[in-house]
Amino acid sequence: MRLLLLLPFIGLLWVPFYNDELPMLLGFPFFYWYQFAWVPLTALIIWIVYKDGLKKGVE
């Protein structure tokens, strides 16, 4: 489960993947909204890993 925490690092540190303007979302280029989308997604991933740790008794 803790390997899920690597997803934001991989998704955000691999810049050539999202270094583009298209597709645009509400006038924002892909480069910006892709990074902003990772903020709530990362929080969700951290919460999932935290809840799994509580269920297993890990502090």
GUBAGU-868066 format. One record per atom (N, C-alpha, C, O): atom name; x, y, z. Coordinates in steps of 0.1 Angstrom, whole numbers. Atoms other than C-alpha are relative to their C-alpha. Last residue first. Layout:
N
 zado    px    py    pz
   CA     X     Y     Z
...
***
This chain:
59
 zado    px    py    pz
    N     1   -15    -3
   CA    13    40   136
    C     9     8    -8
    O    10    20    -7
    N   -13    -7     2
   CA     6     6   121
    C    -2    14     4
    O   -12    21     0
    N    -6    -3   -13
   CA   -24   -13   135
    C    13     6    -1
    O    21     6     9
    N   -10    10    -3
   CA   -35   -29   102
    C     7     2    13
    O    15    -7    18
    N     7    13     0
   CA   -67    -9    99
    C    10   -11     4
    O     6   -21    11
    N     8     1   -12
   CA   -48    22   109
    C    -7   -13     2
    O    -8   -19    12
    N    -9     2   -11
   CA   -22    16    82
    C    -7    -1    13
    O    -4    -9    22
    N    -5    14     1
   CA   -49    11    56
    C     9    -3    12
    O     9   -13    17
    N    11     9    -5
   CA   -65    44    67
    C     4   -15     0
    O     0   -22     9
    N     2    -2   -14
   CA   -32    62    63
    C   -11    -9     6
    O    -9   -16    16
    N   -11     7    -7
   CA   -25    47    29
    C    -1     1    15
    O     2    -8    22
    N     2    14     2
   CA   -60    58    17
    C    11    -8     7
    O     8   -18    14
    N    11     4    -9
   CA   -56    93    32
    C    -2   -15    -1
    O    -4   -22     9
    N    -5     0   -13
   CA   -22    97    15
    C   -10    -4    10
    O    -7   -12    19
    N    -9    12    -1
   CA   -37    87   -18
    C     6    -1    14
    O     7   -12    20
    N     8    13     0
   CA   -66   111   -14
    C     9   -12     2
    O     6   -21     9
    N     6     0   -13
   CA   -42   140    -5
    C    -9   -13     1
    O    -9   -19    12
    N   -10     4    -9
   CA   -22   132   -36
    C    -5    -1    14
    O    -2   -10    22
    N    -2    14     3
   CA   -53   133   -58
    C    11    -5    10
    O    10   -17    15
    N    10     8    -7
   CA   -63   166   -42
    C     2   -15    -2
    O    -1   -23     7
    N     1    -5   -14
   CA   -30   182   -52
    C   -11    -8     7
    O    -8   -14    18
    N    -8     9    -9
   CA   -23   161   -83
    C    -2     4    14
    O     0    -4    23
    N     8    12    -2
   CA   -51   179  -103
    C     7    -9    10
    O     0   -17    17
    N    11    -3   -10
   CA   -32   212   -98
    C    -8   -12     3
    O   -13   -14    14
    N    -6    -1   -13
   CA    -2   197  -117
    C   -10     3    12
    O    -9    -3    22
    N    -5    13    -3
   CA   -23   185  -146
    C     7     0    14
    O     4    -8    23
    N    11     8    -7
   CA   -41   218  -146
    C     4   -14     4
    O    -2   -19    13
    N     4    -6   -13
   CA    -9   238  -151
    C   -11    -9     6
    O   -10   -12    18
    N   -12     0   -10
   CA     9   218  -179
    C    -5     5    13
    O     0    -1    23
    N    -2    13    -7
   CA   -24   210  -196
    C    11     0    10
    O     9    -6    21
    N    -7    10     7
   CA   -30   247  -204
    C     2   -13     8
    O     1   -13    20
    N   -13     3    -5
   CA   -57   265  -185
    C     7   -10    -8
    O     1   -20   -12
    N   -10   -11     4
   CA   -86   281  -204
    C    14    -3     6
    O    23     5     2
    N     5   -13    -5
   CA  -113   260  -186
    C    11    11    -3
    O    12    20     5
    N    12     2    -9
   CA   -93   228  -194
    C    -3    14     6
    O     4    19    14
    N     2   -11    -9
   CA   -68   229  -223
    C   -13    -3     8
    O   -22    -9     3
    N    13    -7     1
   CA   -56   198  -240
    C    -2    10    11
    O     4     9    22
    N    13     6     3
   CA   -31   209  -251
    C    -1   -14     7
    O     9   -20     9
    N    11    -9    -2
   CA    -3   231  -237
    C   -14    -6    -2
    O   -24    -2     4
    N     7    -3    13
   CA    24   205  -233
    C   -11    10     4
    O   -15    11    15
    N    -5   -13     5
   CA    51   196  -207
    C    -7     3   -14
    O     0     2   -24
    N    10   -10     0
   CA    30   168  -191
    C     4    14    -5
    O    -3    24    -2
    N    13     6     2
   CA    50   137  -198
    C   -11    10    -1
    O   -21     9    -8
    N     4     1    14
   CA    82   156  -204
    C   -14    -6    -2
    O   -19    -5   -13
    N     5   -12     7
   CA    81   166  -167
    C    -3    -2   -15
    O   -13     4   -19
    N    -2     3    14
   CA    85   132  -151
    C    -6    11    -9
    O   -16     9   -15
    N   -14    -2     3
   CA    88   146  -116
    C     4    -4   -14
    O    14    -1   -19
    N    -4   -14     1
   CA    51   151  -112
    C    14     2    -3
    O    18    13    -8
    N     9    -8     9
   CA    36   117  -120
    C     4    14    -1
    O     2    21   -12
    N    -2     4    14
   CA    65    97  -106
    C    -8     9    -9
    O    -3    14   -19
    N   -14    -4     4
   CA    65   117   -73
    C     2    -4   -15
    O     8     4   -22
    N    -2   -15     2
   CA    27   116   -71
    C    14     4    -4
    O    16    13   -12
    N     7    -5    12
   CA    26    78   -77
    C     1    15    -2
    O     4    19   -13
    N    -9    -3    11
   CA    53    69   -52
    C    -7     6   -12
    O     0    13   -20
    N    -6   -13    -2
   CA    29    71   -23
    C    10     4   -10
    O    14    16   -11
    N     9   -10     5
   CA    10    42   -37
    C     5    14     1
    O     2    23    -7
    N    -5    -3    13
   CA    40    21   -28
    C    -9    10    -8
    O    -4    16   -17
    N    -8   -12    -1
   CA    28    24     8
    C     7     3   -14
    O    11    14   -16
    N     8   -12     0
   CA     0     0     0
    C     9    13     0
    O     5    23    -6
***
